[in-house]
């Protein structure tokens, strides 16, 4: 997730915050919740992109 020069990075499967990148703790939690809700879609797109 990138916004206003801040970059949050997450590990997937299971979803874990790797680096909050300047986001406030409550913002990082909200972002993590979104990542968790969309984990299957993110992994599907990741695998599709890198399978070639």
C-alpha positions as CSV (number, residue, x, y, z in Angstrom):
1,X,0.0,0.0,0.0
2,X,1.4,3.4,-1.0
3,X,0.0,6.8,-0.2
4,X,1.6,10.2,0.2
5,X,5.1,8.9,0.3
6,X,4.3,6.2,2.8
7,X,4.6,2.5,2.0
8,X,3.2,-0.4,4.0
9,X,4.5,-3.8,3.2
10,X,2.8,-7.1,4.2
11,X,3.7,-10.8,4.1
12,X,0.9,-13.0,2.8
13,X,-0.3,-16.4,3.9
14,X,-0.7,-15.6,6.7
15,X,-1.1,-11.8,6.4
16,X,1.4,-10.0,8.6
17,X,2.7,-6.5,8.6
18,X,6.3,-6.3,7.5
19,X,6.8,-2.6,7.6
20,X,4.3,0.2,8.4
21,X,6.4,2.6,6.3
22,X,5.2,5.8,8.1
23,X,1.5,4.9,8.5
24,X,0.1,5.4,11.9
25,X,-0.8,2.3,13.9
26,X,-4.5,2.6,13.4
27,X,-4.0,3.2,9.6
28,X,-1.7,0.1,9.4
29,X,-4.4,-2.0,11.1
30,X,-7.1,-0.7,8.7
31,X,-4.8,-1.6,5.7
32,X,-4.1,-5.0,7.2
33,X,-7.8,-5.7,7.5
34,X,-8.2,-4.8,3.8
35,X,-5.3,-7.1,2.8
36,X,-6.8,-9.9,4.9
37,X,-10.2,-9.4,3.2
38,X,-8.6,-9.5,-0.2
39,X,-5.8,-12.0,0.4
40,X,-7.2,-14.6,-2.1
41,X,-7.5,-12.1,-4.9
42,X,-4.0,-10.6,-4.2
43,X,-2.4,-14.1,-4.2
44,X,-4.3,-15.0,-7.4
45,X,-3.1,-11.9,-9.2
46,X,0.4,-12.3,-7.8
47,X,0.6,-15.9,-9.1
48,X,-0.8,-15.0,-12.4
49,X,1.6,-12.1,-12.9
50,X,4.7,-14.1,-11.9
51,X,3.8,-17.4,-13.5
52,X,5.1,-16.4,-16.9
